[in-house]
Amino acid sequence: MDKKRIKAEIFLVLVTIIWGGTFAIIKTGLEDSTPLMLLAVRFGAAFLIFSLLYFKKFKFNGKKTIINGIILGIFMFIGYAAQTVGLAYTTASKAGFISFTFALFVPFLQIWILKRKPFMGNVVGLIVVFAGIWIISKPTGGPFNVGDMIMLIAAVGYAFFIIFMDLINKKESPELMTSIQFLTTSLLSIIASFFLEEPKLNPTPSFLFSIAYLVILGSVFCLYMMNLYQKDTSPMRAVLIYSLEPVFGVIFAIILLGESFSIREVSGALLILGGVLLSELWEIIGIGKRRT
């Protein structure tokens, strides 16, 4: 029994549960703040708290450490900015499932970044997923929901983040990398807020609760655990664990926001989840030949 892997996967499951709740929490926070300003506050506070807690563990390996952290921070910003903006236009339930498609984009981005070809399961999974997105984004057969399309941009940003995190974090201090990512995301959010929106921030008790959840649990705890433990399991197993996130997202959305899914939306969500898992498990279940 690999105790190190089991410990890592337990923490990743906990991360998945907490992240499932962030979709509903962000929706609540957006009642009192513009999307990018919320993001700036979230990651600015996360940077301060995380740095105070873990600065003694920071290991600086020269300018490359800062550059690597900024690179990860840029992709983190793209993913989280698109997610937060998208949630202003779509439901928390649908956002969770569409965000999860990041796992499907990873093998296709690897063609460019790692020169690694996708296999047939990735292609089949992509077709199934986009069929699901088409169904879930057009619940009444009308035009596509703009929020759902923005969530797809978030998924691509997350995919880049996952790939580069796997490449970089094995060489760097996870504590310092996480801190730099938070700071980069916060600064980019502040800049983008003043150019792309009319900043608004109303510190109501509800907003402060949302920020506390997003900062302490959703950012400081979860991203540190992800940086610390994802390398101790395989990418395949990590994706299977993360596949629970949209399920928990729906549960939180129903409990906290009173959202509901139509039969059409449930069908689309199941296609998205099934397409991603089909892509990741294609070789394991023996449909295709194993890739060396």
PEWORA-V90254 format. One record per pair of residues at least 24 apart in sequence whose ideal C-beta (glycine too) atoms are under 7 Angstrom apart, sorted by the first residue. I is the first residue (numbers start at 1). GAP is how many residues later the second one is. D is the distance in whole Angstrom. If there is no record, write none. Layout:
i=I gap=GAP d=D
i=I gap=GAP d=D
This chain:
i=4 gap=228 d=5
i=5 gap=227 d=6
i=5 gap=228 d=5
i=8 gap=221 d=4
i=8 gap=224 d=4
i=8 gap=225 d=5
i=9 gap=224 d=6
i=9 gap=228 d=7
i=9 gap=232 d=6
i=11 gap=214 d=5
i=11 gap=218 d=5
i=12 gap=217 d=6
i=12 gap=218 d=7
i=12 gap=221 d=7
i=12 gap=226 d=6
i=12 gap=229 d=5
i=13 gap=228 d=6
i=15 gap=207 d=5
i=15 gap=210 d=5
i=15 gap=211 d=6
i=16 gap=225 d=6
i=16 gap=226 d=6
i=16 gap=228 d=5
i=16 gap=229 d=5
i=16 gap=232 d=7
i=17 gap=231 d=5
i=18 gap=199 d=5
i=18 gap=200 d=6
i=18 gap=204 d=5
i=19 gap=199 d=6
i=19 gap=203 d=6
i=19 gap=226 d=5
i=20 gap=76 d=7
i=20 gap=225 d=5
i=20 gap=228 d=3
i=20 gap=229 d=4
i=20 gap=231 d=7
i=20 gap=232 d=6
i=21 gap=227 d=7
i=21 gap=231 d=4
i=22 gap=192 d=6
i=22 gap=196 d=5
i=23 gap=64 d=7
i=23 gap=69 d=4
i=23 gap=72 d=5
i=23 gap=73 d=5
i=23 gap=226 d=5
i=23 gap=229 d=7
i=23 gap=230 d=6
i=24 gap=68 d=5
i=24 gap=228 d=4
i=24 gap=229 d=5
i=24 gap=232 d=4
i=24 gap=233 d=5
i=25 gap=185 d=5
i=25 gap=188 d=5
i=25 gap=189 d=6
i=26 gap=58 d=6
i=26 gap=61 d=5
i=26 gap=188 d=7
i=27 gap=60 d=6
i=27 gap=65 d=5
i=27 gap=230 d=6
i=28 gap=178 d=6
i=28 gap=182 d=5
i=29 gap=178 d=6
i=29 gap=181 d=4
i=29 gap=182 d=7
i=30 gap=57 d=6
i=30 gap=58 d=5
i=32 gap=170 d=4
i=32 gap=172 d=5
i=32 gap=174 d=7
i=32 gap=175 d=4
i=33 gap=167 d=6
i=33 gap=168 d=5
i=33 gap=169 d=7
i=33 gap=174 d=6
i=34 gap=159 d=7
i=34 gap=163 d=5
i=34 gap=164 d=7
i=34 gap=165 d=6
i=34 gap=166 d=5
i=35 gap=49 d=4
i=35 gap=50 d=4
i=35 gap=53 d=6
i=36 gap=45 d=6
i=36 gap=153 d=5
i=36 gap=156 d=5
i=36 gap=157 d=4
i=36 gap=160 d=6
i=36 gap=161 d=6
i=37 gap=156 d=5
i=37 gap=162 d=5
i=37 gap=163 d=6
i=37 gap=164 d=5
i=38 gap=46 d=6
i=39 gap=41 d=6
i=39 gap=42 d=6
i=39 gap=45 d=5
i=39 gap=150 d=4
i=40 gap=146 d=5
i=40 gap=149 d=4
i=40 gap=150 d=5
i=40 gap=153 d=6
i=41 gap=170 d=6
i=42 gap=169 d=6
i=42 gap=172 d=5
i=42 gap=173 d=6
i=42 gap=177 d=6
i=43 gap=139 d=5
i=43 gap=142 d=4
i=43 gap=143 d=4
i=43 gap=146 d=7
i=43 gap=176 d=6
i=44 gap=142 d=4
i=45 gap=166 d=7
i=45 gap=170 d=5
i=46 gap=136 d=5
i=46 gap=169 d=5
i=46 gap=173 d=4
i=46 gap=174 d=5
i=47 gap=132 d=6
i=47 gap=135 d=4
i=47 gap=136 d=5
i=47 gap=139 d=6
i=49 gap=166 d=7
i=49 gap=171 d=5
i=50 gap=128 d=6
i=50 gap=129 d=5
i=50 gap=132 d=6
i=50 gap=170 d=5
i=50 gap=174 d=7
i=51 gap=128 d=5
i=54 gap=121 d=4
i=57 gap=116 d=7
i=57 gap=118 d=4
i=58 gap=115 d=6
i=58 gap=117 d=6
i=58 gap=118 d=4
i=59 gap=114 d=4
i=59 gap=117 d=6
i=60 gap=116 d=7
i=61 gap=111 d=7
i=65 gap=107 d=6
i=65 gap=111 d=6
i=66 gap=114 d=6
i=68 gap=100 d=5
i=68 gap=104 d=6
i=68 gap=109 d=7
i=69 gap=107 d=7
i=69 gap=108 d=5
i=69 gap=111 d=3
i=69 gap=112 d=6
i=69 gap=115 d=7
i=70 gap=110 d=6
i=70 gap=114 d=5
i=71 gap=93 d=6
i=72 gap=89 d=6
i=72 gap=92 d=6
i=72 gap=93 d=6
i=72 gap=96 d=6
i=72 gap=105 d=6
i=72 gap=109 d=5
i=73 gap=107 d=6
i=73 gap=108 d=4
i=73 gap=111 d=3
i=73 gap=112 d=5
i=74 gap=110 d=6
i=75 gap=82 d=6
i=75 gap=85 d=4
i=75 gap=86 d=4
i=75 gap=89 d=6
i=76 gap=85 d=6
i=76 gap=105 d=5
i=76 gap=109 d=5
i=77 gap=107 d=7
i=77 gap=108 d=4
i=77 gap=111 d=4
i=77 gap=112 d=7
i=78 gap=79 d=3
i=79 gap=75 d=5
i=79 gap=78 d=3
i=79 gap=79 d=4
i=79 gap=82 d=6
i=80 gap=105 d=6
i=81 gap=108 d=7
i=81 gap=111 d=7
i=82 gap=68 d=5
i=82 gap=69 d=7
i=82 gap=71 d=4
i=82 gap=72 d=4
i=82 gap=75 d=6
i=83 gap=68 d=7
i=83 gap=71 d=4
i=85 gap=65 d=6
i=86 gap=61 d=5
i=86 gap=64 d=4
i=86 gap=65 d=4
i=86 gap=68 d=6
i=87 gap=60 d=7
i=88 gap=59 d=7
i=89 gap=56 d=7
i=89 gap=57 d=5
i=89 gap=58 d=3
i=89 gap=61 d=7
i=90 gap=55 d=5
i=90 gap=57 d=3
i=90 gap=58 d=5
i=90 gap=61 d=7
i=91 gap=162 d=7
i=91 gap=168 d=5
i=92 gap=157 d=6
i=92 gap=161 d=4
i=92 gap=165 d=6
i=92 gap=167 d=6
i=93 gap=156 d=7
i=93 gap=157 d=5
i=93 gap=160 d=4
i=93 gap=166 d=5
i=93 gap=168 d=6
i=94 gap=42 d=6
i=94 gap=54 d=6
i=94 gap=171 d=7
i=95 gap=56 d=5
i=96 gap=149 d=6
i=96 gap=150 d=4
i=96 gap=153 d=3
i=96 gap=154 d=6
i=97 gap=39 d=7
i=97 gap=149 d=4
i=97 gap=172 d=5
i=97 gap=175 d=5
i=97 gap=176 d=7
i=98 gap=35 d=6
i=98 gap=50 d=6
i=98 gap=53 d=4
i=98 gap=54 d=6
i=98 gap=57 d=7
i=98 gap=174 d=7
i=99 gap=52 d=6
i=99 gap=55 d=6
i=99 gap=56 d=6
i=99 gap=59 d=7
i=100 gap=143 d=7
i=100 gap=145 d=6
i=100 gap=146 d=5
i=100 gap=172 d=7
i=100 gap=176 d=6
i=101 gap=28 d=6
i=101 gap=51 d=7
i=101 gap=54 d=5
i=101 gap=171 d=6
i=101 gap=175 d=6
i=102 gap=53 d=4
i=102 gap=56 d=4
i=102 gap=57 d=4
i=102 gap=60 d=7
i=103 gap=136 d=5
i=103 gap=139 d=7
i=103 gap=173 d=5
i=103 gap=177 d=6
i=104 gap=25 d=5
i=104 gap=171 d=7
i=104 gap=172 d=5
i=104 gap=175 d=5
i=105 gap=50 d=6
i=105 gap=51 d=5
i=105 gap=54 d=4
i=106 gap=53 d=5
i=106 gap=56 d=6
i=106 gap=57 d=6
i=109 gap=50 d=5
i=109 gap=51 d=6
i=109 gap=54 d=6
i=110 gap=53 d=7
i=113 gap=50 d=6
i=119 gap=163 d=7
i=119 gap=164 d=7
i=119 gap=169 d=6
i=119 gap=172 d=6
i=120 gap=162 d=7
i=120 gap=168 d=5
i=121 gap=157 d=6
i=121 gap=158 d=5
i=121 gap=161 d=2
i=121 gap=162 d=7
i=121 gap=166 d=7
i=121 gap=167 d=6
i=122 gap=157 d=5
i=124 gap=154 d=6
i=125 gap=150 d=5
i=125 gap=151 d=6
i=125 gap=153 d=5
i=125 gap=154 d=3
i=128 gap=143 d=6
i=128 gap=146 d=6
i=128 gap=147 d=3
i=128 gap=150 d=6
i=129 gap=142 d=7
i=129 gap=143 d=5
i=129 gap=146 d=4
i=129 gap=147 d=6
i=131 gap=140 d=6
i=132 gap=136 d=5
i=132 gap=137 d=7
i=132 gap=139 d=3
i=132 gap=140 d=4
i=132 gap=143 d=6
i=133 gap=135 d=7
i=133 gap=139 d=6
i=135 gap=129 d=6
i=135 gap=132 d=6
i=135 gap=133 d=3
i=135 gap=136 d=7
i=136 gap=129 d=5
i=136 gap=132 d=3
i=136 gap=133 d=6
i=136 gap=136 d=7
i=139 gap=123 d=6
i=139 gap=125 d=5
i=139 gap=126 d=5
i=169 gap=58 d=6
i=169 gap=62 d=6
i=170 gap=61 d=6
i=174 gap=50 d=7
i=174 gap=53 d=4
i=174 gap=54 d=5
i=177 gap=50 d=6
i=178 gap=45 d=6
i=178 gap=46 d=5
i=178 gap=49 d=5
i=182 gap=37 d=7
i=236 gap=44 d=6
i=239 gap=41 d=5
i=240 gap=40 d=7
i=243 gap=30 d=6
i=243 gap=33 d=7
i=243 gap=34 d=6
i=246 gap=27 d=7
